[in-house]
Amino acid sequence: MTEFTSSLKDRAILLGWIVGLILAASLLWSLSYNFRAVCLMRSANRSLVDMEFEGRLASPVRRLYNGQFPLGCWYTVDSSDSFFFVFTVFRDGILVPCGAEVSRDGEVKEIFPMGNHARQVMGHIPPALMHIYARRIESVALRPVAEIGGER
């Protein structure tokens, strides 16, 4: 009987450690959003300079999601009345960083490759796949873009 309780106790301790580590990692991930968003914004601005995009990303925008959670970050654009969504496209086992300029009414104006490798791979991505990503962004952006207005 003591062997069983000892084994059960060891497993409970191991499970407690695993749960604790998962909770700590989740807390760290959620609390570091601002830092991660600013670092991504700096990197995206460097890419936009290389592409001669007329605007720069000004600040990250915390979004209210309508049941869907897009994997990416929203930013305001300083020189225009639009938003910018930085995300990745998964193609042939490769993550391709991209950015989409989104108007205030939630329409994707254009999708940009973010970086040299992304520019090389963009020619091999079918337009239909990029159209799907644009529709996903628009479906998430419709309500929140109208609600937040100029929130920064």
C-alpha positions, 0 to 999 in steps of 0.5 A: 500500500505504501508503494502505491501511495508513494507512486501516486504522490510522485505522479501528483508532484510531477503533474503539479510541476507541469501545470505550474510551468504551463501556467507560468509560460501562459502568464509570461506570454500574455504579459509580454504582449506589448514588448513583443508587439513593439519589437515586431513593429520595429522589424516591420517598419524596417521591411516597409522602408525597404519596400518604399511603403509610404507609411510607418507603423505607429503603435500596436492596437489591442483588438476586440475579437468577434469570436475568432482569434487571428494570429498576428498583430494590428497596428495603426499607420501614421500617414494614412487612415488605415490599419496594418495587420502583420501575420504569417502565411504557411506555404510548403512548410515555410512561414512567410511573414506578410503584412496587410493594409486594412482600411477603416471599413475593414477592406484589405487594400494590399498584402505585402511580403515582409523581408527578402525571403518573403519577396522571393517566396511570394511569387510561388504562392497562388493568388487564391491562397492570398485571397483566402488570407485577405478574406479571413482578415476582413472577416475579423476586421469588420466589426473591431475596426469600426468600433475602435476608431482612433484608439491607440 
